[in-house]
Amino acid sequence: MDTVIPQPEADINISQLDSSELDITVPYPERVHIATRYSEEIYNSVMEKLLQQCIDPNVPLTRELVATVKADIKEGQQRGYQVVGDNVDLLLKVRMMASDQQNRDIHWFHIFILLDEVSGIGLDTIPQNLDDVSLSDFLPDHNLTKSLQDNFTVLWSRVLTKWIPSMQCLRQSIIHHIPHQYQDTMSKKTDYVMGGLLFKNENLSEDIIDILKTLQDRYVPTVDCDKSPKVLDKIFFGGDQLTEERARNAQRSLMDGDSLFEMLQGLMPKNEDWHAFRIAFEKIIKLLRKPESAGETGTYFCNATVTNNSNAKKDPLNEYRFVREPFNLYVDVYIVSATLEFLGLSKVEDVHVPQAVVDGNVLTQRIWLHGLVRKIVQKYVTLSEQVTDVQDAFQEATQRPVFLCRADGCDHGPFVYKKARDNHESRKHSFLPSEEDVTESSKSENKETEDYIFNYGSLFITLGLMLRNADDAIKEGDGPRIINMWRTFMLIYRKEGNTKYALASLHLVGLLKGMLSPRDAHRLTWNRTVNRRGGKGKRVSNDFHLENLNLLLKNALKHLGVNLNEKTAAREANALQFTKDIVATFNNDLGIKKPEGYHKKIASEKDFITLLSEVHTKCQMFSFEIGREFHSFPKIRRNIFSGLKVTALKDWIVKWKKQWTEEQKLLNVVD
C-alpha cells in the first residue's frame, strides 16, 4: 500500500519540440521544493545526451534550441538533497494471546530528506579514477596527524582552563568553536522534511531492493527518453553500516541491468557517523577497561571503583551515554596529571600563569597557552611517529624484498624469501647467520626500556582525545575533521577485528579519493550533520537525528494499540514533524522548557580531585620509570596501532580496491 505523499512532476517546457518526441520530467518532493542542480559540465552532458538519444533526427537543430533547453533546466537549479533511512523495529505484545491475536514483530523503513547545506556547485562533475589512487592514500598521513595535533591542542586547552584554578582567567582566550570553511553555514538550522514510512524490512533482500527502487523513483532526477529513464544526477542515501552494506549489495546484485536506472545507481549509499563512532568508543573502552585491574591504582576500572561509579562499568555500546560521561572525566584527569608532570608540579594549586599573560589581551593569552599545550601534546601524543611507522611498514609490505646470495661469485638467485636464501647459503656455502641477522628483539631481550604504566596513560589520553575530537567535529559540522577520524578509526577497527566498520571506512576513503566526482566528494564530506535549532556547536549526526525521530514514531505507534495498521502508521509518520512543531509551540506558550541536543552533566569536582590524587600522587602515572607495569595490561604499548598486521592490511586494501575498480569501469561503460 503506497502511503507516501504524492510526488508532482516539474515539466521542462521546450516549445520547439512536440511533446510526443521528447518527454523530460524531474520528480521532486514539492514540500521542500527540491530540484536538480547542475554545473556547466552537467548541462553540456545532458544536452549531448538529448541531442544524441532523445531528439528526432528530422527536427532541425540550432544553437538557439540548445540554449533554450539549457536555460529551462537551469531555471530549476537549487541545492542538492539526500535521503537518510533506517529500520523502525517494534515488538507489540498482546495481553491475551489467541490463535488470531499474536505478538507483532514490526520492521518498517523510516526516512527523512534533508537539503544539502554545501552544494558543491561549480566543482568538477567528472568521476575520479580509483586506479589513480595509490594504496598508501587509504591510510592516515602526516597532513592528517598535523591537523589532529592542532585540534588536540585546542581540546587540551579547554581542559586546563576548566580544572586548574589559576588558568581559569584564560577561558576567554580558548577556542570554543574550531573554525572551518563553512562555519557560518553550519550554524544555521537545517531544512529537512519527513519522508514517511515504507512498509518494507531492510533485512530482507527483496525488500531492500524494493526500498531502493521506491527511493529512486521518487527522489532521483531522471530524463525519460523513449520510455527509458536515464539518471541525470545521483543523490546520496545515508544510513548505518548495515543499511549501507545491504544497499550496496542490492545494487551489486543488479549489475546485469542495461542502464544505471535499472541497476539502481541513482542512489549512492553512504555511512553516517554516529553508529560508527559509537563502535569506535566501544572498542577503545575494551582496550582500556579490564575488571581485573580494579586494584591497580590509576586504571579505568580502579577509577570507577574509587568513585563508586557503576555507570562507568556498563556496556559501552548499549549504555553509551552512561559510560561516556565518566570516561570523559577520566580523560580530563589524565590530561591534568600529564600537564602537572610536564611542569614538575604536584598539585593544581601550584600552577601559576605569568602576570604579563594574565594582563594581556586575548591573542597574547592564546599564544602563550597554545604554545605551552602544544609542547605537552607533542610529548604525550606521538601520532606523527606512529603513522610514520605504519606507512613505512606498509611500504615494505607493498614492495616485495629480494634476497641475494652473499657468497662471493655465487650467481644463484635472487630469492623471494629470506629463509630460502639462508637455506641455500647453509647448504652450498656452509654460512652461519651473521651478526646482522640477529633480530633487535633478541639483542635487547634482557634490556627493558619501557614504562608500561606511562604507556597506559599516554594511550588513554590519545584515544580519549580522538573520541572527543570526533564528537566536537560533529557538533561543529566540520566535514574534513569527521573524515580524518574515519580514516584513523579504520586502523583501529581493523586491528580490533571489526571488519564491517573497517570496510565501511575504507570504502568511504575510496569514494572520496577515487570513485566520486570532486563535486560529489565535496557534498559527501560536508553534508553529514543536522542542526535542529540553529547556533554554533549544535549539530548532530544524520543517523542520530533519525534515531530520535524513530523514538518519537515508536511512541506514537504504540499509542495506536489495536488500531495500528499500515494506514494509521503512515498517517502518524507523515504527521510526525507537524506533531513535534505543535508540541514545541504549546510548551513554549506554557513556559515549559525541555533540554534538547547534547546533554552533559557537570562532572563532580569532588570526584575529579579524588581521581587526580589517585592518578598523579599515588600512581605517578606520567613520571617515567623503566620497568613499571600494570599486571592487567602487560607490555601495553602507547602506539594506538600496535598489533596491526600490516601485510594483511595491504592484501585487504588491494582486494577491495580491485573489486571497486572493476565495478567502476563497468558503470562507466553502462553510463
N, C-alpha and C positions, 0 to 999 in steps of 0.2 A: 504494500500500500504506500503510495507516494504522498508524503505528508509535508514536504518542504514548500517553501514559498515559491509561487510560480516565477520563473525566470523570463523576463521580457527580452526581446532581441532589439539591438540597435542596428538599424539598416543604414548602410552607407550608400547614399543615392548617387548613381552615376548616370546622368541624364543622356549621355551619348550612346549608351548601350541598352538593348532590350533586356528586361528582367529575366526573360527565359534563357538568355545566353550567358548571364553572369549573375550569380547569387552570392553575395558576401554578407555574412552575419557575424557579429561578435557578441556572444552571450555574456551577460554580467549581472550581478545582483543589483537591482535598482536601489535597494535600501541604502547602499553605501556608495552608489554612483561609481562603481568600479569600471574602469575602461582600460583598454590596452595602452601601452606606451612604447614608443619606438625611437631609436636613434636613426640617423641618416642611413646607416648601413642596413637597418631593418627595413626602412622604406624602400630602398633600392632592391633588396632581396625580394620583398613582397611584390614589387612591380615586375621584377623579372619573371617570377612565377606566374603572375597574372597574364603577362604578355605571351609566355610560352605555353601555358597549360589551360588557361581559362577563357581566353578571348577567341571568338570565332575568327579564323584567318581571313574571312571575307570582309570583315569590318575594317575600314581604313584606320590606321593607327597614326596618331600625330603626337608631337611633343606636348601639345596643349591637353590632349586626353590623359597622358601620363601625369602631367602636373595636376590635373583635376582630381584624379584618383588619390594621389599622394596628399593633396590638400584636404580631401574629405576624410581620409584616415587620420590625418594629423589633428583634425578638429576634436577628435575624441580622446586625445592624449591626456592621460592623468597618471598619478602614481601607480606603481605596481601593487600587488597584493599577494597574500599567501593563505593557505588553509592549514589549520592545526587540528588534529583529531586524536581521540583516544577512546578506548572501550569504557562504557559505563557498566560495571558489574554489580548486580543487585540480587541478593538472595532473600526471597519473601517466604516466610514460614507461616503455615496456617495453624490455627489453634486446634481445630478439629479436623483431622485428616480422614479422607474418604477416597474411594476409587476415582471420583470425579473432582476431588478437591485435594490437590497435592502441592507440595512446596514448589515454588517457581524460581528457577535459576536463570536470571536475565542477563544477556550480554548484547548490548546495543552500542552503536558507534556515535559519539557526540563530537561535533565540530564547531569551530568558530573561524571567522575570516577577519583578518586584520590588514589594514593598509600599510604598505612599506613606508617607513619614515625616511629611509635613504633609498632613492630611486635608482641611482647608477646611470641615469640618462646622460648620454654624451660619451660614455666609455665604449670601448670596442665590444662588438657583439659576436665576433667570430670565436668559436670554442678553441681553447688551447689544446695542445697535443701532449698527451701523457707520455708519449715516447721521449719527449724532450726533457722530462723530469728525471734527474739522477736519483739513485737510491738514497743517498745521504740527505737529499732535500726533504725526505719524510721525517727526519729526526730533528730534535731541538738543535739550534745552532747558537753562535755567540751573540748574534743580534737579539735573540730571544732571552738569553741569560742576562745580557746587559739591561734589557727592559725590565726583567724581573728584579734585578738588583736595585734599580731605581724605584720600582714600586715598593719593594721591601723596605727601603729607606723611609718612605712616607709612612707605611704602616707601623714600622718600629717607632717612629717619632710620635705617633698618636698614643702608643702605649706609655712611653716615658712621660709625656705631659699629662697623662691621666693618673699615674700611680706615684710619681716622685714629686713630693710637695714643692721643692724648690724650682721644678721645671713647669709647674702649672701656670706660671706667669707667661710662658711661651705658647700657650694654647692658641693665641690669635695668629701665630706665625705658621702653624701646621696647615697642611693642605687637606681640607675636608673632602674635596672632590677632585680626584686626579683628572686633569684636563685631557680632552681628546678632540678629534676633528669635528664631531657632531654633538658637542656637549649641550649647545643651546636647543638643538632639535630634540635630544633625548630628555630634556626637562619638560617637554610638553606632553599633554595627555594623548594617549594612543587612540586612534579611531579603529574600532572593531565592531562587528555585529555577530550575533549568534547564527549558526548555520543549521541548527536543528538536529534531530536525531535521524540516523539511518538504522533501520531495523535489521542490521547485519552484525555478525560476530567476526571480528578481525582474526580470531584464532583459527577459523576455517578457511581453507584455501579458496573455495568457490566464493565465499563471502567477501574476502579481501579483494578479489578481482572485481566483484560487483561494486564494492565501495569505490575502488579506483575508477571504474567506468562511470559511476554516478558523478563523482567529483570532476572528472574530465569533461563530461557532457555539460555540466553546469557552469564551470568556472574557467575552463581553459579557452582562450581566444582562438577561434578557428576560422578558416575560409572554406566554404562549401562550393567546390568546383565540380560540376558534373556529378553531383551527389556523392562526391568523395571528399570527406572532411580532411583538411590539412591544418596542422598545428602552426599557427602564426607565432605564438610566443608561449614558452613554458612557464609554469608557476611552481613555487615550492610547496611541498606538502610535508609538514612537520609533525613529529610525534616522538615518543620514547624509543629506545633501541629496538624493542620488539615490533612496534608499529613500522618503523623504518625498515627493519630487516624483512618483514613479511611483505611490505610494499615492493621492495626491490626484487624479492624472489618471485612475486607475482608478475612483475614486468619481465623478469628473465624467462618465465615460462611462456611468455607470448612473443618471444624474439623472432618467431617464424612469421609474424604478420607482414603484410605488404606495405604498410605505411606506419609512420610514427604514431598516428592516431590509433590504429589497430593494436599497436604494441604498448599502448597506454603511456607513451613517452611524453605526453603533455604535462605530466606531473613529475617533479623532481623531489623524491623523498629525501628528508634530511633529519638528523638527530637534533633534538632540543637538549638544553643544558642541565636542567635541574636534576633529572634522573641520573645523568652521567656523573655529575659532581657529587651526588649523594653516594653513588657506588665508590667513588674515589675516597670519600670520607670513611666509608665502611672499611676499605682495605687499609687505610692509614691507621685507623683505630686498632685494628687487629695486629698491626705491626708493633704498636707502642703499648698495648694493654695486654697483660697476662695476669690471671688471677693468682698464680703462684708468686708474683712479685709484691704481694700485699705487705710483706715485711721488709721490703728493701726501700729504704728512705729515698724519696725523690722521684720514684717511678709513678706512672699514671695511677696504677691501682692503689698504691700506697697513699697518694694524694686523696683519692676518693674515700679511702678508709679513714684517714685522719680527720677529714671534714664531714664524715658520715653522710656522704652524698651518694645515695643509691641510684640516682638518675645516671650518674657517670658510668655505672656498671651495666646499664641496659643495652639491649641490642642496638648497635649503631645505625642499622638500616631501617628497621621498623619503628624505632623510637628516636629518629634522627634529631628532632627539635629538642628532645630532653637531654641527649648526650652532647649536643653541640655547645650548649651553654657552659657546662663545667670544663669541657675541652678548651674553649676559648680562654677561660680563666687560667688554666694551667699554662697555656701558651704565653699569656701575659706574665705569669710568674717566672717562667724560664727566660723570657726576654729581659726582664728587670734584673734577674740574677746574673745573666751574662753581662749586662751593662755594668753592674757593680764590680764584677770581677775584672772587666776591662779597665775600669777606673781605679782598681785597687782599693775598693771601699767595702765595708762590712754591712752597712745598712743605708736605707734610702735617705735618712736624715743627714747623712754625711755628704750628700751631693750638693755642690754649690755652683751656681751659674755666675760667671763674671759680671760685675756690676755694669760694665760697659755694654754687655749684651742685654741685660735687663732694661737698661735705659735706652737702648737703641730702637730703631723703627722695626717694622715687621720684616723687611728684607734683611736687615742686619741679623735679627734673631734667627730667621730661617737659614741663612747661610751658615751661621755658627752651629745650629742644631743639626742640620743635614750633614755638615762636614764631620761632626763627631759621630753621628749614627752611621754614616757610610763606612767609616773605618771599622766600627763594631760589626756591621753586617759582613764585611769582607773577611773578618776573622772567623765568624761562626757559621756563615752560609757560603759554602765553596761550590756553588752550582757551576761556575765557569769551568773550573778544573774537572768537575765530574762529567760535564758534557764533552769536554775535550777528550777525556778517557774513552767515552762511548764512541765518539766519532773516530778516534784513532783505531780502536778495536774493530769498528765496523769497516774501516778501510782495509785493515789487514784481512778481515774475513772476505771482503769483496775481491781482493787481489790474491789469487791462489799463489802461495810461495813455491819457488823452485829450488831444489836442493841438489848441489853438485858434489861429486866425489872429491874429497880433499887430498887424495894421494897424488903425488907428482906424476904427471904423464898419463894419468888414467882418464880416458875419454868416455867412460861408461856413464850413462845417464842422459839428461837430468832426471832426477827422481821427484815424483809428485809428493811423496810423503817422507818426512824426516826419518821415520823408523826404517823405511826401505833403504834409504841412503846409509844409515848406521849398520844395518844388517849386511849390506854389500861390503862396506869397509871392514867389518869384522871378519867376513868370510875370505875376502880377496886380499886384504892388506893387513890383517891382524891388528886393526886400530882399536884402541881403548877410548872411551869417552874422555874428551879433553876438559880442561877447567871451564871452558866457555859453555859446555853442555850441562854443567851443574846448575840447576834452577836456583833462582833467588830464594825461593821458599825453603829449599834445603840448606842454603847458606845461612839464612837468618832464622833457622828453625828454633834456635835457643836464644835468640836475641829479640826481646819484646820491645816494641816501640810505640804501642798504642795505649791510650787511656780509654777504655770502653765505656766508662761512666760519662766521660766528656763526650764521647761519640754519641751516646744516647741523647744527651741534652741538645747537642748540635742538630742531630737528626730530627728531634722533636720540634725544634724551632723552625727548621727548614720546611718540614711538611706542614706544620701549622700555618706558616706564612703563605705557603702555596694555596691552602684551602681558603685562607682569609682573602687572598688576592682574587681568587675565583669568585667569591661572594661579592667582593667590592666591585669587580668588573661588571657583574650582572646588575648590581644596583645602579651603576653609572651608565649602563648600556654601551660599554666600551668593547666593541666587537673584536678588534685585534687582540686585546688583552684576554678575552674569553678564548679565542683560538689558540693563543700561546699556552693557556692552561690545558686545553685539549691535547696539544702536541706533547706537553710534558707528562701529563697523566697517562698518555698512551704507553709509555715505557713501564709505568707502574702497573697498569692493567696487565700488560704482557708479563711482567715479572711475577705478579701475584696470581697468574693463571686465569684471569677474567678475559677469555679470548673474544667474547662477543663485543665488549666495550673497547677492547684493544683494536678490533677490526673496525668498529664504528669510528674510532679516532683516526685510524689510517685512511679510511675512505673519505673522511672529511678533509684531510690534508690533500688527498688525491684530487678531490673535487676542486679545491681552491687553487691548486698549483697546476693541474693538467687536464681537467675534464670540462670545466665551465668556461664560459667567456669571461673576460675581465669585468663586464657589467654584472653578470650573474654572480660572480665570485664576490664582488663588492656588496651586492644585496645580501648574499648568504652570510657574509661577515658581520654586517651591521644590524640586520633586522632579526634579532634573536630575543628581544625582550619587549615587555609591555609596561607602559606607565599608566596606572589605573586612575590616578587623580592629579597628575601634574607635579612638578617640582624636581629639583636635583636629588639624585640618590634614592629615588622612589620606584625604581623599576624592578620587575620580577621576570623570571624566565617564562617563555610562552607556555611550556608544559606545566609549570607551577600554577600559572593563571588558569589553565584548563582544569587542573586538579581541583582548584577552588570552585570553579563552575560546576564540575561534576558532583562535588559535595552538596552544593545547593540543589542541583537537579535530583539527586538521590533522595534528599529530604522531601522534596516536592512530590516525587513519585510514591514514596512510602505513605504519604498522607492520602493518596487516592484510594488506598485499600483495595476492596474488591472491584472498584471501578477502573483499575489500571488495565489499559489495553493500548494498542498502538495509536489509536486516535487520540485518547486523552494524554498519553505520554508525549505525542507530537505537539499537542497544544501547550503543555507545560514547558517543553523545551523551547518552543518559539517565543513564549512569553517570558522566558527567564530574565532577559535583560530588562524588560519593562517592569517586571516584578521587583528586581533589585532597585531600579530607579525610584519606584513608588515607595518602597520601604525606606530608602535613604531620605526621601523628601519628608516622609512622616517623622522619622527620627530627628531630622534637622528642625522641623517645626516644633517638635515637642522638647527639643533640647537634649535629646538622648545621644550621647557620644559613644561610639564604639571604635576601639583601636583598629586600624587597618594596616596592611602591609606587613613589614617585618616587626615581630615582637621581640624585644630584648630586655630582660630584666637587669637591673643594676646589680652587678656582681658584689657579693658581700665583701666589704673591706676587711672584716674580721677573718674571713677565710683566706683572703689574699695575704694578710700579714702572717697567718699561721703557716701557709704553704711556702711563703718566701723564706721563713725561718727553717723549714724542713729542707728546702732545695739548696739554699745558699749557705746557711750556717751549719746545719748538721751534715748534709750530704757533700757540700762544697763541690757541686757538680761540675762547675766550669774552671776549677783550679786544677790544671793539667798535672797528673801524676801517673807516670808509666806503670802499667800493670793492673790498675784498678778495673773492677768488672762487677756487673750485676750477674748473679748466678742464673737469673731467669732470662737474661739476654746475653748469652755467651758470645764473645768475639763479634759483637754488633759493630757494624761499620757506619760511619757518618755519611757515606755515599748513598744517596737515595736509589741509585741504580745498581747497587751491589747485588750480585747474584743473577743479573740479567745475562742470558745466554745469547751472545751477540751473533754467533754463527747461525743459530736457529732463527734469530730475528731477521737476519739478512735473507735467508731462504724464504721466510714467511712474506717479507715485503716483495721479493722477486715473484713469488707465486701470484699474489693478488694484483700486482702491477700488470703482469702479463695478462691475466684474465680481464681486467678492466680495460686494458688497451685493445684487446680483441673485440670487446663489446663496443667500445667507442668507434672502432673502424667500421663495424657492422652498421651502427646507427648512422654514421656519416654516409655510407653507401645508400641506405634507405632514404635519408634526407635529401 
